[in-house]
Amino acid sequence: MSNVKMIRYRTHPEHAEENQRLIRAVFAELAEQRPGGVRYAAFRLEDGVSFVHLVALDGEDNPLPSMPAFQEFQSGIGERVAEGPHPSEATEVGSYGVAFG
């Protein structure tokens, strides 16, 4: 069974676009490297400043921290975030067409 984490946070309004750009760079690098054992999705909520990330790892190894784009995303998070991040473990109750379980 996958280890699923949900991370939610709210950025300062002036940093929301930059945050989104940095997230997209992480996904571009993931698409290029195609590491196994990780499923990752990020969402920008309708308020425009809140984000939710879902990360599922099939094992103990997490390739994200070693990726340059993810390191860049993490490096300035303290300045971009107004609230959070709030990580929490998640247990799938059910899903349809979503590959997190």
Backbone as XML, in Angstrom:
<?xml version="1.0"?>
<chain id="A" units="angstrom">
  <residue number="1" name="MET">
    <atom name="N" x="0.835" y="-1.183" z="0.000"/>
    <atom name="CA" x="0.000" y="0.000" z="0.000"/>
    <atom name="C" x="0.878" y="1.245" z="0.000"/>
  </residue>
  <residue number="2" name="SER">
    <atom name="N" x="0.444" y="2.261" z="-0.671"/>
    <atom name="CA" x="1.194" y="3.496" z="-0.788"/>
    <atom name="C" x="1.128" y="4.321" z="0.485"/>
  </residue>
  <residue number="3" name="ASN">
    <atom name="N" x="2.186" y="5.067" z="0.702"/>
    <atom name="CA" x="2.245" y="6.058" z="1.758"/>
    <atom name="C" x="1.790" y="7.369" z="1.130"/>
  </residue>
  <residue number="4" name="VAL">
    <atom name="N" x="0.618" y="7.871" z="1.516"/>
    <atom name="CA" x="0.061" y="9.070" z="0.897"/>
    <atom name="C" x="0.128" y="10.221" z="1.890"/>
  </residue>
  <residue number="5" name="LYS">
    <atom name="N" x="0.621" y="11.356" z="1.399"/>
    <atom name="CA" x="0.650" y="12.577" z="2.207"/>
    <atom name="C" x="-0.086" y="13.673" z="1.455"/>
  </residue>
  <residue number="6" name="MET">
    <atom name="N" x="-0.771" y="14.495" z="2.233"/>
    <atom name="CA" x="-1.415" y="15.682" z="1.695"/>
    <atom name="C" x="-0.758" y="16.873" z="2.381"/>
  </residue>
  <residue number="7" name="ILE">
    <atom name="N" x="-0.325" y="17.836" z="1.587"/>
    <atom name="CA" x="0.289" y="19.051" z="2.116"/>
    <atom name="C" x="-0.529" y="20.225" z="1.600"/>
  </residue>
  <residue number="8" name="ARG">
    <atom name="N" x="-0.993" y="21.046" z="2.517"/>
    <atom name="CA" x="-1.775" y="22.211" z="2.104"/>
    <atom name="C" x="-1.159" y="23.458" z="2.719"/>
  </residue>
  <residue number="9" name="TYR">
    <atom name="N" x="-1.264" y="24.557" z="1.988"/>
    <atom name="CA" x="-0.715" y="25.826" z="2.451"/>
    <atom name="C" x="-1.324" y="26.961" z="1.655"/>
  </residue>
  <residue number="10" name="ARG">
    <atom name="N" x="-1.122" y="28.159" z="2.166"/>
    <atom name="CA" x="-1.609" y="29.363" z="1.503"/>
    <atom name="C" x="-0.424" y="30.288" z="1.280"/>
  </residue>
  <residue number="11" name="THR">
    <atom name="N" x="-0.277" y="30.765" z="0.058"/>
    <atom name="CA" x="0.818" y="31.684" z="-0.264"/>
    <atom name="C" x="0.374" y="33.127" z="-0.061"/>
  </residue>
  <residue number="12" name="HIS">
    <atom name="N" x="1.350" y="34.010" z="0.020"/>
    <atom name="CA" x="1.051" y="35.443" z="-0.054"/>
    <atom name="C" x="0.557" y="35.693" z="-1.482"/>
  </residue>
  <residue number="13" name="PRO">
    <atom name="N" x="-0.435" y="36.549" z="-1.656"/>
    <atom name="CA" x="-0.980" y="36.777" z="-3.009"/>
    <atom name="C" x="0.078" y="37.121" z="-4.044"/>
  </residue>
  <residue number="14" name="GLU">
    <atom name="N" x="1.067" y="37.913" z="-3.664"/>
    <atom name="CA" x="2.090" y="38.332" z="-4.626"/>
    <atom name="C" x="3.050" y="37.208" z="-5.001"/>
  </residue>
  <residue number="15" name="HIS">
    <atom name="N" x="2.972" y="36.071" z="-4.324"/>
    <atom name="CA" x="3.865" y="34.943" z="-4.613"/>
    <atom name="C" x="3.152" y="33.732" z="-5.217"/>
  </residue>
  <residue number="16" name="ALA">
    <atom name="N" x="1.850" y="33.820" z="-5.412"/>
    <atom name="CA" x="1.087" y="32.671" z="-5.910"/>
    <atom name="C" x="1.523" y="32.241" z="-7.316"/>
  </residue>
  <residue number="17" name="GLU">
    <atom name="N" x="1.731" y="33.201" z="-8.204"/>
    <atom name="CA" x="2.148" y="32.862" z="-9.576"/>
    <atom name="C" x="3.536" y="32.237" z="-9.589"/>
  </residue>
  <residue number="18" name="GLU">
    <atom name="N" x="4.442" y="32.786" z="-8.799"/>
    <atom name="CA" x="5.788" y="32.219" z="-8.710"/>
    <atom name="C" x="5.731" y="30.798" z="-8.171"/>
  </residue>
  <residue number="19" name="ASN">
    <atom name="N" x="4.897" y="30.581" z="-7.164"/>
    <atom name="CA" x="4.748" y="29.253" z="-6.589"/>
    <atom name="C" x="4.253" y="28.265" z="-7.648"/>
  </residue>
  <residue number="20" name="GLN">
    <atom name="N" x="3.270" y="28.684" z="-8.409"/>
    <atom name="CA" x="2.742" y="27.825" z="-9.471"/>
    <atom name="C" x="3.819" y="27.522" z="-10.511"/>
  </residue>
  <residue number="21" name="ARG">
    <atom name="N" x="4.595" y="28.522" z="-10.876"/>
    <atom name="CA" x="5.675" y="28.321" z="-11.854"/>
    <atom name="C" x="6.680" y="27.292" z="-11.337"/>
  </residue>
  <residue number="22" name="LEU">
    <atom name="N" x="7.041" y="27.397" z="-10.071"/>
    <atom name="CA" x="8.001" y="26.462" z="-9.478"/>
    <atom name="C" x="7.439" y="25.044" z="-9.419"/>
  </residue>
  <residue number="23" name="ILE">
    <atom name="N" x="6.156" y="24.926" z="-9.125"/>
    <atom name="CA" x="5.517" y="23.605" z="-9.119"/>
    <atom name="C" x="5.543" y="23.007" z="-10.519"/>
  </residue>
  <residue number="24" name="ARG">
    <atom name="N" x="5.217" y="23.800" z="-11.509"/>
    <atom name="CA" x="5.234" y="23.294" z="-12.900"/>
    <atom name="C" x="6.626" y="22.838" z="-13.301"/>
  </residue>
  <residue number="25" name="ALA">
    <atom name="N" x="7.654" y="23.517" z="-12.815"/>
    <atom name="CA" x="9.028" y="23.095" z="-13.109"/>
    <atom name="C" x="9.327" y="21.732" z="-12.489"/>
  </residue>
  <residue number="26" name="VAL">
    <atom name="N" x="8.781" y="21.472" z="-11.309"/>
    <atom name="CA" x="8.944" y="20.149" z="-10.688"/>
    <atom name="C" x="8.298" y="19.084" z="-11.559"/>
  </residue>
  <residue number="27" name="PHE">
    <atom name="N" x="7.098" y="19.345" z="-12.055"/>
    <atom name="CA" x="6.419" y="18.367" z="-12.900"/>
    <atom name="C" x="7.130" y="18.170" z="-14.235"/>
  </residue>
  <residue number="28" name="ALA">
    <atom name="N" x="7.727" y="19.227" z="-14.766"/>
    <atom name="CA" x="8.507" y="19.085" z="-16.002"/>
    <atom name="C" x="9.709" y="18.176" z="-15.763"/>
  </residue>
  <residue number="29" name="GLU">
    <atom name="N" x="10.370" y="18.351" z="-14.636"/>
    <atom name="CA" x="11.520" y="17.502" z="-14.320"/>
    <atom name="C" x="11.082" y="16.061" z="-14.057"/>
  </residue>
  <residue number="30" name="LEU">
    <atom name="N" x="9.949" y="15.886" z="-13.384"/>
    <atom name="CA" x="9.419" y="14.529" z="-13.174"/>
    <atom name="C" x="9.130" y="13.851" z="-14.514"/>
  </residue>
  <residue number="31" name="ALA">
    <atom name="N" x="8.539" y="14.593" z="-15.440"/>
    <atom name="CA" x="8.224" y="14.031" z="-16.757"/>
    <atom name="C" x="9.493" y="13.633" z="-17.500"/>
  </residue>
  <residue number="32" name="GLU">
    <atom name="N" x="10.548" y="14.391" z="-17.298"/>
    <atom name="CA" x="11.826" y="14.093" z="-17.954"/>
    <atom name="C" x="12.519" y="12.898" z="-17.301"/>
  </residue>
  <residue number="33" name="GLN">
    <atom name="N" x="12.574" y="12.865" z="-15.977"/>
    <atom name="CA" x="13.301" y="11.813" z="-15.262"/>
    <atom name="C" x="12.489" y="10.532" z="-15.097"/>
  </residue>
  <residue number="34" name="ARG">
    <atom name="N" x="11.175" y="10.657" z="-14.990"/>
    <atom name="CA" x="10.258" y="9.527" z="-14.832"/>
    <atom name="C" x="10.681" y="8.566" z="-13.711"/>
  </residue>
  <residue number="35" name="PRO">
    <atom name="N" x="10.877" y="9.070" z="-12.487"/>
    <atom name="CA" x="11.256" y="8.176" z="-11.391"/>
    <atom name="C" x="10.098" y="7.247" z="-11.030"/>
  </residue>
  <residue number="36" name="GLY">
    <atom name="N" x="10.433" y="6.034" z="-10.670"/>
    <atom name="CA" x="9.409" y="5.077" z="-10.275"/>
    <atom name="C" x="9.052" y="5.232" z="-8.809"/>
  </residue>
  <residue number="37" name="GLY">
    <atom name="N" x="7.921" y="4.673" z="-8.436"/>
    <atom name="CA" x="7.535" y="4.612" z="-7.039"/>
    <atom name="C" x="6.967" y="5.880" z="-6.440"/>
  </residue>
  <residue number="38" name="VAL">
    <atom name="N" x="6.712" y="6.880" z="-7.265"/>
    <atom name="CA" x="6.142" y="8.133" z="-6.753"/>
    <atom name="C" x="5.014" y="8.587" z="-7.678"/>
  </residue>
  <residue number="39" name="ARG">
    <atom name="N" x="3.933" y="9.034" z="-7.057"/>
    <atom name="CA" x="2.834" y="9.674" z="-7.772"/>
    <atom name="C" x="2.587" y="10.998" z="-7.055"/>
  </residue>
  <residue number="40" name="TYR">
    <atom name="N" x="2.428" y="12.043" z="-7.839"/>
    <atom name="CA" x="2.410" y="13.384" z="-7.264"/>
    <atom name="C" x="1.434" y="14.239" z="-8.050"/>
  </residue>
  <residue number="41" name="ALA">
    <atom name="N" x="0.617" y="14.973" z="-7.333"/>
    <atom name="CA" x="-0.297" y="15.927" z="-7.959"/>
    <atom name="C" x="-0.334" y="17.182" z="-7.103"/>
  </residue>
  <residue number="42" name="ALA">
    <atom name="N" x="-0.482" y="18.324" z="-7.744"/>
    <atom name="CA" x="-0.596" y="19.587" z="-7.028"/>
    <atom name="C" x="-1.786" y="20.346" z="-7.595"/>
  </residue>
  <residue number="43" name="PHE">
    <atom name="N" x="-2.489" y="21.037" z="-6.723"/>
    <atom name="CA" x="-3.696" y="21.758" z="-7.101"/>
    <atom name="C" x="-3.646" y="23.171" z="-6.528"/>
  </residue>
  <residue number="44" name="ARG">
    <atom name="N" x="-4.072" y="24.117" z="-7.333"/>
    <atom name="CA" x="-4.254" y="25.495" z="-6.868"/>
    <atom name="C" x="-5.751" y="25.672" z="-6.650"/>
  </residue>
  <residue number="45" name="LEU">
    <atom name="N" x="-6.129" y="26.088" z="-5.473"/>
    <atom name="CA" x="-7.544" y="26.184" z="-5.141"/>
    <atom name="C" x="-8.157" y="27.472" z="-5.677"/>
  </residue>
  <residue number="46" name="GLU">
    <atom name="N" x="-9.483" y="27.534" z="-5.647"/>
    <atom name="CA" x="-10.199" y="28.633" z="-6.289"/>
    <atom name="C" x="-9.915" y="30.007" z="-5.693"/>
  </residue>
  <residue number="47" name="ASP">
    <atom name="N" x="-9.397" y="30.067" z="-4.468"/>
    <atom name="CA" x="-9.056" y="31.375" z="-3.906"/>
    <atom name="C" x="-7.802" y="31.964" z="-4.550"/>
  </residue>
  <residue number="48" name="GLY">
    <atom name="N" x="-7.091" y="31.145" z="-5.325"/>
    <atom name="CA" x="-5.923" y="31.608" z="-6.070"/>
    <atom name="C" x="-4.624" y="31.621" z="-5.292"/>
  </residue>
  <residue number="49" name="VAL">
    <atom name="N" x="-4.690" y="31.435" z="-3.977"/>
    <atom name="CA" x="-3.481" y="31.488" z="-3.163"/>
    <atom name="C" x="-3.244" y="30.216" z="-2.351"/>
  </residue>
  <residue number="50" name="SER">
    <atom name="N" x="-4.224" y="29.329" z="-2.317"/>
    <atom name="CA" x="-4.087" y="28.080" z="-1.566"/>
    <atom name="C" x="-3.710" y="26.946" z="-2.514"/>
  </residue>
  <residue number="51" name="PHE">
    <atom name="N" x="-2.839" y="26.059" z="-2.019"/>
    <atom name="CA" x="-2.356" y="24.928" z="-2.802"/>
    <atom name="C" x="-2.481" y="23.658" z="-1.979"/>
  </residue>
  <residue number="52" name="VAL">
    <atom name="N" x="-2.736" y="22.560" z="-2.670"/>
    <atom name="CA" x="-2.768" y="21.237" z="-2.052"/>
    <atom name="C" x="-1.913" y="20.323" z="-2.914"/>
  </residue>
  <residue number="53" name="HIS">
    <atom name="N" x="-1.016" y="19.594" z="-2.272"/>
    <atom name="CA" x="-0.179" y="18.611" z="-2.956"/>
    <atom name="C" x="-0.528" y="17.240" z="-2.396"/>
  </residue>
  <residue number="54" name="LEU">
    <atom name="N" x="-0.632" y="16.250" z="-3.272"/>
    <atom name="CA" x="-0.803" y="14.858" z="-2.877"/>
    <atom name="C" x="0.400" y="14.082" z="-3.374"/>
  </residue>
  <residue number="55" name="VAL">
    <atom name="N" x="1.034" y="13.366" z="-2.473"/>
    <atom name="CA" x="2.231" y="12.598" z="-2.805"/>
    <atom name="C" x="2.033" y="11.178" z="-2.316"/>
  </residue>
  <residue number="56" name="ALA">
    <atom name="N" x="2.195" y="10.228" z="-3.211"/>
    <atom name="CA" x="2.101" y="8.813" z="-2.849"/>
    <atom name="C" x="3.418" y="8.141" z="-3.194"/>
  </residue>
  <residue number="57" name="LEU">
    <atom name="N" x="4.000" y="7.489" z="-2.201"/>
    <atom name="CA" x="5.246" y="6.748" z="-2.390"/>
    <atom name="C" x="4.953" y="5.271" z="-2.223"/>
  </residue>
  <residue number="58" name="ASP">
    <atom name="N" x="5.486" y="4.472" z="-3.130"/>
    <atom name="CA" x="5.288" y="3.029" z="-3.037"/>
    <atom name="C" x="6.216" y="2.384" z="-2.018"/>
  </residue>
  <residue number="59" name="GLY">
    <atom name="N" x="7.263" y="3.074" z="-1.630"/>
    <atom name="CA" x="8.213" y="2.548" z="-0.655"/>
    <atom name="C" x="8.750" y="3.678" z="0.194"/>
  </residue>
  <residue number="60" name="GLU">
    <atom name="N" x="9.919" y="3.462" z="0.733"/>
    <atom name="CA" x="10.550" y="4.464" z="1.603"/>
    <atom name="C" x="11.269" y="5.554" z="0.812"/>
  </residue>
  <residue number="61" name="ASP">
    <atom name="N" x="11.711" y="5.245" z="-0.398"/>
    <atom name="CA" x="12.498" y="6.187" z="-1.193"/>
    <atom name="C" x="11.615" y="7.273" z="-1.799"/>
  </residue>
  <residue number="62" name="ASN">
    <atom name="N" x="12.020" y="8.518" z="-1.571"/>
    <atom name="CA" x="11.332" y="9.659" z="-2.145"/>
    <atom name="C" x="12.319" y="10.376" z="-3.064"/>
  </residue>
  <residue number="63" name="PRO">
    <atom name="N" x="12.102" y="10.325" z="-4.380"/>
    <atom name="CA" x="13.046" y="10.963" z="-5.306"/>
    <atom name="C" x="12.937" y="12.484" z="-5.345"/>
  </residue>
  <residue number="64" name="LEU">
    <atom name="N" x="11.872" y="13.053" z="-4.822"/>
    <atom name="CA" x="11.664" y="14.495" z="-4.936"/>
    <atom name="C" x="12.784" y="15.331" z="-4.313"/>
  </residue>
  <residue number="65" name="PRO">
    <atom name="N" x="13.222" y="15.071" z="-3.082"/>
    <atom name="CA" x="14.241" y="15.949" z="-2.491"/>
    <atom name="C" x="15.563" y="16.032" z="-3.256"/>
  </residue>
  <residue number="66" name="SER">
    <atom name="N" x="15.861" y="15.043" z="-4.080"/>
    <atom name="CA" x="17.122" y="15.073" z="-4.829"/>
    <atom name="C" x="16.995" y="15.783" z="-6.173"/>
  </residue>
  <residue number="67" name="MET">
    <atom name="N" x="15.799" y="16.184" z="-6.545"/>
    <atom name="CA" x="15.579" y="16.831" z="-7.836"/>
    <atom name="C" x="15.848" y="18.336" z="-7.742"/>
  </residue>
  <residue number="68" name="PRO">
    <atom name="N" x="16.659" y="18.897" z="-8.664"/>
    <atom name="CA" x="16.958" y="20.335" z="-8.625"/>
    <atom name="C" x="15.724" y="21.235" z="-8.631"/>
  </residue>
  <residue number="69" name="ALA">
    <atom name="N" x="14.707" y="20.909" z="-9.427"/>
    <atom name="CA" x="13.511" y="21.757" z="-9.480"/>
    <atom name="C" x="12.769" y="21.735" z="-8.146"/>
  </residue>
  <residue number="70" name="PHE">
    <atom name="N" x="12.732" y="20.593" z="-7.498"/>
    <atom name="CA" x="12.076" y="20.498" z="-6.195"/>
    <atom name="C" x="12.884" y="21.247" z="-5.137"/>
  </residue>
  <residue number="71" name="GLN">
    <atom name="N" x="14.199" y="21.161" z="-5.227"/>
    <atom name="CA" x="15.048" y="21.901" z="-4.299"/>
    <atom name="C" x="14.816" y="23.404" z="-4.453"/>
  </residue>
  <residue number="72" name="GLU">
    <atom name="N" x="14.669" y="23.869" z="-5.694"/>
    <atom name="CA" x="14.393" y="25.292" z="-5.926"/>
    <atom name="C" x="13.026" y="25.665" z="-5.359"/>
  </residue>
  <residue number="73" name="PHE">
    <atom name="N" x="12.032" y="24.810" z="-5.574"/>
    <atom name="CA" x="10.697" y="25.044" z="-5.017"/>
    <atom name="C" x="10.765" y="25.162" z="-3.496"/>
  </residue>
  <residue number="74" name="GLN">
    <atom name="N" x="11.486" y="24.272" z="-2.850"/>
    <atom name="CA" x="11.589" y="24.259" z="-1.392"/>
    <atom name="C" x="12.407" y="25.438" z="-0.851"/>
  </residue>
  <residue number="75" name="SER">
    <atom name="N" x="13.393" y="25.896" z="-1.604"/>
    <atom name="CA" x="14.343" y="26.882" z="-1.081"/>
    <atom name="C" x="13.687" y="28.196" z="-0.665"/>
  </residue>
  <residue number="76" name="GLY">
    <atom name="N" x="12.675" y="28.638" z="-1.342"/>
    <atom name="CA" x="12.062" y="29.913" z="-0.996"/>
    <atom name="C" x="10.666" y="29.792" z="-0.420"/>
  </residue>
  <residue number="77" name="ILE">
    <atom name="N" x="10.295" y="28.611" z="0.003"/>
    <atom name="CA" x="8.924" y="28.387" z="0.463"/>
    <atom name="C" x="8.567" y="29.277" z="1.654"/>
  </residue>
  <residue number="78" name="GLY">
    <atom name="N" x="9.524" y="29.518" z="2.535"/>
    <atom name="CA" x="9.259" y="30.334" z="3.717"/>
    <atom name="C" x="8.822" y="31.751" z="3.387"/>
  </residue>
  <residue number="79" name="GLU">
    <atom name="N" x="9.355" y="32.317" z="2.312"/>
    <atom name="CA" x="8.987" y="33.670" z="1.903"/>
    <atom name="C" x="7.657" y="33.696" z="1.152"/>
  </residue>
  <residue number="80" name="ARG">
    <atom name="N" x="7.357" y="32.609" z="0.435"/>
    <atom name="CA" x="6.138" y="32.571" z="-0.378"/>
    <atom name="C" x="4.883" y="32.244" z="0.435"/>
  </residue>
  <residue number="81" name="VAL">
    <atom name="N" x="5.045" y="31.516" z="1.525"/>
    <atom name="CA" x="3.898" y="30.976" z="2.246"/>
    <atom name="C" x="3.427" y="31.910" z="3.355"/>
  </residue>
  <residue number="82" name="ALA">
    <atom name="N" x="2.115" y="32.148" z="3.384"/>
    <atom name="CA" x="1.496" y="32.950" z="4.432"/>
    <atom name="C" x="0.982" y="32.076" z="5.567"/>
  </residue>
  <residue number="83" name="GLU">
    <atom name="N" x="0.615" y="30.832" z="5.235"/>
    <atom name="CA" x="0.090" y="29.896" z="6.233"/>
    <atom name="C" x="0.478" y="28.481" z="5.837"/>
  </residue>
  <residue number="84" name="GLY">
    <atom name="N" x="0.983" y="27.732" z="6.792"/>
    <atom name="CA" x="1.368" y="26.350" z="6.536"/>
    <atom name="C" x="2.841" y="26.261" z="6.218"/>
  </residue>
  <residue number="85" name="PRO">
    <atom name="N" x="3.275" y="25.210" z="5.623"/>
    <atom name="CA" x="2.516" y="24.072" z="5.126"/>
    <atom name="C" x="2.033" y="23.159" z="6.261"/>
  </residue>
  <residue number="86" name="HIS">
    <atom name="N" x="0.898" y="22.520" z="5.983"/>
    <atom name="CA" x="0.287" y="21.583" z="6.913"/>
    <atom name="C" x="0.298" y="20.195" z="6.285"/>
  </residue>
  <residue number="87" name="PRO">
    <atom name="N" x="1.297" y="19.382" z="6.610"/>
    <atom name="CA" x="1.316" y="18.015" z="6.064"/>
    <atom name="C" x="0.463" y="17.088" z="6.914"/>
  </residue>
  <residue number="88" name="SER">
    <atom name="N" x="-0.164" y="16.128" z="6.272"/>
    <atom name="CA" x="-0.898" y="15.105" z="7.002"/>
    <atom name="C" x="-0.875" y="13.798" z="6.228"/>
  </residue>
  <residue number="89" name="GLU">
    <atom name="N" x="-0.863" y="12.719" z="6.974"/>
    <atom name="CA" x="-0.953" y="11.391" z="6.382"/>
    <atom name="C" x="-2.385" y="11.204" z="5.900"/>
  </residue>
  <residue number="90" name="ALA">
    <atom name="N" x="-2.550" y="10.456" z="4.837"/>
    <atom name="CA" x="-3.881" y="10.196" z="4.304"/>
    <atom name="C" x="-4.041" y="8.709" z="4.027"/>
  </residue>
  <residue number="91" name="THR">
    <atom name="N" x="-5.208" y="8.195" z="4.333"/>
    <atom name="CA" x="-5.546" y="6.813" z="4.039"/>
    <atom name="C" x="-6.695" y="6.821" z="3.050"/>
  </residue>
  <residue number="92" name="GLU">
    <atom name="N" x="-6.484" y="6.169" z="1.923"/>
    <atom name="CA" x="-7.513" y="6.155" z="0.891"/>
    <atom name="C" x="-8.735" y="5.378" z="1.366"/>
  </residue>
  <residue number="93" name="VAL">
    <atom name="N" x="-9.890" y="5.988" z="1.208"/>
    <atom name="CA" x="-11.160" y="5.343" z="1.506"/>
    <atom name="C" x="-11.730" y="4.768" z="0.220"/>
  </residue>
  <residue number="94" name="GLY">
    <atom name="N" x="-11.511" y="5.457" z="-0.865"/>
    <atom name="CA" x="-11.959" y="5.017" z="-2.178"/>
    <atom name="C" x="-11.488" y="6.007" z="-3.219"/>
  </residue>
  <residue number="95" name="SER">
    <atom name="N" x="-11.437" y="5.562" z="-4.450"/>
    <atom name="CA" x="-11.073" y="6.463" z="-5.539"/>
    <atom name="C" x="-11.611" y="5.912" z="-6.837"/>
  </residue>
  <residue number="96" name="TYR">
    <atom name="N" x="-11.719" y="6.773" z="-7.812"/>
    <atom name="CA" x="-12.136" y="6.365" z="-9.141"/>
    <atom name="C" x="-11.281" y="7.130" z="-10.133"/>
  </residue>
  <residue number="97" name="GLY">
    <atom name="N" x="-10.490" y="6.417" z="-10.895"/>
    <atom name="CA" x="-9.656" y="7.044" z="-11.903"/>
    <atom name="C" x="-8.498" y="7.856" z="-11.369"/>
  </residue>
  <residue number="98" name="VAL">
    <atom name="N" x="-8.182" y="7.701" z="-10.107"/>
    <atom name="CA" x="-7.077" y="8.409" z="-9.493"/>
    <atom name="C" x="-6.086" y="7.378" z="-8.992"/>
  </residue>
  <residue number="99" name="ALA">
    <atom name="N" x="-4.828" y="7.528" z="-9.360"/>
    <atom name="CA" x="-3.814" y="6.502" z="-9.039"/>
    <atom name="C" x="-3.026" y="6.865" z="-7.792"/>
  </residue>
  <residue number="100" name="PHE">
    <atom name="N" x="-3.689" y="7.032" z="-6.657"/>
    <atom name="CA" x="-2.981" y="7.311" z="-5.418"/>
    <atom name="C" x="-3.056" y="6.165" z="-4.437"/>
  </residue>
  <residue number="101" name="GLY">
    <atom name="N" x="-3.880" y="5.190" z="-4.656"/>
    <atom name="CA" x="-4.027" y="4.098" z="-3.691"/>
    <atom name="C" x="-3.128" y="2.944" z="-3.959"/>
  </residue>
</chain>
